[in-house]
Amino acid sequence: MDGAVLEWPAGPALVFLGGLLIVAGGIYLIVRGLTTKFEEKLETGRMSPPVRRASLTVGLVGSVGRGIVFGLLGILLVNAAVDHDPNEAQGIDGTLRTIADRSYGQVLLFLTALALFAFAAYSLVEARYRKL
């Protein structure tokens, strides 16, 4: 982000609000994953038991991991608005770099990558078994 929005008269408030909405979206994804609500979209009756277990696992891990990434992105936007520092406002790539720069960052980044791969796998399951 080049900081242009933070220079607008209501810019910090807009960035703050946007960050809060993204955090809320991240929380929604985490709750949806933990409660396995994503299964409501699937025709689980057409799945074999191993496919159903696998879809449950990748759906849960993928949704929670994606929610965490979105939550961190929103927190960085909120911090940028509060500090009026456009360098803190980053996209997904900047959020992942922020994770990597922390202590144990490489491990956290690896776990994040696994979670995002799980979400990709769940997306394939959903493409095959989604209720129409």
N, C-alpha and C positions, 0 to 999 in steps of 0.2 A: 504494500500500500504506500502510495507516495505522500500521504498525509493531507491531501486536498480536502477531504471531507472534514477533517479536524479543524480546518481553517474557516469553515462556514460558521455563521453566527450560532446555529444550533447543532453544529457538527459533532462536538463531543457528546451531546445528549443522544444524537442519532446513532453514533458508534456504540455508546453504552447500551442503548436499547437493543441494537442489533446483536451485540454480544450476549445480552441476557436471553434473547430469543434463541440464539444458537445453543447456549447452555441448557435452556429448557428443552430444546430438541434433542440434545445429547442425553439428558435425563430420561426423556420419553423413550429413546432407543434402548437405554440400559434397562428400564423397567419392562419394556416390551420383550426384551431378551430374557430377563430373569423370570418373567411370568409365562414365557413361551406363547405369548399371544400371536406371534407370527404363524403358528401352526393353524390358526383359524382360516388362513388364506389357502391352505393346502388341502388337496384331496388325499388325506392320509390313508384312506381305505384302499387306494390303489397301490400303496407302497408295501413292499415286503418288510418284515420286521427289521432286518439289518438296515435297509434304506431309511426306514422311519427313525431308528436310533441315530443314524448318521445325520439325518436332516435336523433332528432335534439338537444334536451336539454342535454342528456347524452353525445352525441358526442362533443358538444361545451365545456361543463364543463370538460369532461375527457381529451380532447386534450389540452386545455389550462392548466389544472392542471399538466398533464404529462410534458408539455413544461416547466413549471416553475420549476419542480423538476430537469429536465435535465439541464436547464439553471443554477440553483444553483450548481449542480454537476460540470459543466464546469467552473464556477467562482472559486470554491474551487481548482480545478486543476490548473487554471491560477495562483491563489495566491500561491499555493505550488511551482510552477515553478519560480515565481518572487522572493519568499522568500527563495528558496532552502530548504523548510521545508516539508519533506515527511509526517509529521503528519497532514498537511492541505489537502493532497490528500486523498480523501475518496470515497467510493462507494455510492450507493444509501442509504444504511443504515446509513452511516456516515453523509450524507447530511440531512437525516431526523432527526438525532440526533442534528445536528447543528441548524435546525429549532426549535426543541424542547427546546434548551438551550437559545433561545432569549426571550426577554420580550414578553409577549403574545404568547410564543412559543407553549403552549398547544393548544391554539385556532387555531394557524396557522397549527399545526400538524393535528388537527381535520379536518380543511378545506382541507388540502392536502389529508387526508385519504378519505374524501367524493369525492374529484375530482378523485382519483385513483379508487374508487369504481364505479364512473360514467364511467370511461374509461372501466372498466371490463364489465359493463352493455352494453356499446356501442359495445364492442367486441362480445357479444352474439347476438346483433342485426345484426352486420355485418356478423356473421357466418350464420345467417338465410337468410339475404336479399342481400348478396354481388352479384354483377354482375359477371358472369363467362365468 
